[in-house]
Amino acid sequence: AGATLLLVNHFAGALPAPDAQVRAEVLCAVLAAVCAVVPEIEERLKEALPGRGRLSTSAQIAGATQAFCLAPGLPDAAKQELAWSSFSLLKNTNSCGVVVVSDGKVLMARGALGQGVVVAKQAEQTLANMSRDLSGALASCSKEMGAAAAGGSRQPLYLPDRGSMSRVSAQSWASLPAGAESLLVQPISTASGKQAALLLFSERPRALSDRERSWAAAIANKLSPVIG
């Protein structure tokens, strides 16, 4: 609208236009161009900010339902640790969902989860659905993750876009919303030798920076005694 008024003013005025008018019109044209690109720049800057820049809700992510589920049999201290860890990850990274799984059993799930597994107000059933879904899914990740030569510790698996997620058929996991665009599988080392992992996923491709993945690794280490 501003550009249209600028053109109308130019052709409606005296010709040739005075130098002062030309300078004013050039300045207005520059300001109009800046106003047009500012929203896009603002969005890109928000995306660069971990957590605080992620504005999407489950309603804006395809196939997502918001939920927070904790396994009922866990000790209170473990529930508190899992609750704090999931909150911290969702707040400080560009993830939209967090899952902790141990020996094929999902202990905690929080954020924008796949609609197909969430049962409203039934956390135990939701976790059971996710456990069935992810038990076979994570087995395919193990081949990608491999093991370090020393100590046999598994390596994190970061799949930054849908193309890389297809290597483990992650798009078919019902636990992830259809709109998931990137996935991190961060192993959790346990003294008992349990196969445990922390999953972070996002509705954005290439969502997790090196610093955010390091934060996920630190949280996984903190959860190690909780998982056992």
QUIPE-V347916 format. One line per field, one symbol per residue. ss: DSSP state (a for helix, b for strand, c for the rest). psi: psi as a letter, one per 20 degrees, with the letter a starting at -180 (. if undefined). burial: I if it has 16 or more other C-alpha atoms within 10 Angstrom, else O. A space follows every 50 residues. Layout:
ss->???
psi->???
burial->???
This chain:
ss->caaaaaaaaaaaccccccaaaaaaaaaaaaaaaaaaaaaaaaaaaaaacc cccccccaaacccbbbbbbbcccccaaaaaaaaaaaaaaaaaccccbbbb bbccbbbbbbbbbbccccccccaaaaaaaaaaaaaaaaaaaaaaaccccc ccccccbbbccaaaaaaacaaacccbcccccbbbbbbbcccccccbbbbb bbcccccccaaaaaaaaaaaaaaaaaac
psi->gghghggghgiiaqpqqqhhggghhgghgghhgghhighgggghhhhipp fhioiqrhhippkqppqoppphiqqhhhggghggggggghhjrkqiqppp qpljpphqpqbnrphiipopkngghghgghghgighghhhhhhhhaqqhp ijpqqqopnirhghhihjkhiiphhqqhjpiqppooqopqhijqnqqppp qqjqqlhorghhhhghhghghhighgh.
burial->OOOOOIOOOIOOOOOOOOOOOOOOIOOOIOOOOOOOOOOOOOOOOOIIOI IOIIOOOIOOIOIIIIIIIIIOOOOOOIIOOIIOIIOOIIIIIIIIIIII IIOIIIIIIIIIIIIIIIOOOOIIIIIIIIIIIIIOIIOOIIOOIOOOOO OOOIIIIIIIIIOOIOOIOIIOIIIIIIIIIIIIIIIIIIOOOOIIIIII IIIIIIIIOOOIIOIIIOIIIIIIOIIO
